[in-house]
Amino acid sequence: MKYLKYGLGLITLLGVLFIAKGFLTPSITYSSEIVVDKPMKEAWAVMNDESKTAQWLKGIKKQEHISGEKGAVGAVTKYTFEENGEESIVMETIKALRPNEHIAMDFVMEGVMEMDYKMDSSVKDGKTHIKSSTITKGTGMFMRSMVSFMTNAMQAQEDENMNNLKQLIEANTTDYFRASVEETVEQAQE
């Protein structure tokens, strides 16, 4: 009987500590940065090419535009991810946008977590620097506590995604600007 009391006491203590961690760490913050040897405009075009999203965002299976002007502030996109046979839905809303330089988005995984995500691009020493920064919080006390223990895993996932993006940008052969050059030539000839 004495061991049962100690066991229950230990389980209770661990439960209290788990919930307390969520109170003490209501959100986690992490960031990642890559440097690519491509122009900022091209890097931005690759990053926003929907046909290439699955090549750099791990686990993405489907993306669907829901509302708002696609690629503009207020646009909502639904992403379906799959990991270990489990599907999850994430809703993205664009909050701020300065093409080629900055995008801010909210990501919501209903009943699990909310993410405030920003990506900034700049040019230094002739190279494009792309930095992501994320603030993530769980929804509800249990998930807030769970998320507070996931900092390293979420940081590792963001680093992997950003490194995939770096490889994709550096290997890019798509000419995203040909049409605009041809239009400019045609307009100059008129």
Buried (B, 14 or more C-beta within 10 A) or exposed (E): EEEEEEEEEEEEEEEEEBBEBBEEBEBBEBBBEBEBEBBBEBBBBBBBBEEBBBBBBEBBEEBEEEEBEEBEBEBBBBBBBEEEEEEBBBBBBBBEBEEBEEBBBBBBBEEBBBBBBBBBBEEEEEBBBBBBBBBBBBBEEEBBBBBBBBBEEBBEBBBBBBEBBBBBBEEBEEEBEEEEEEEEEEEEEE
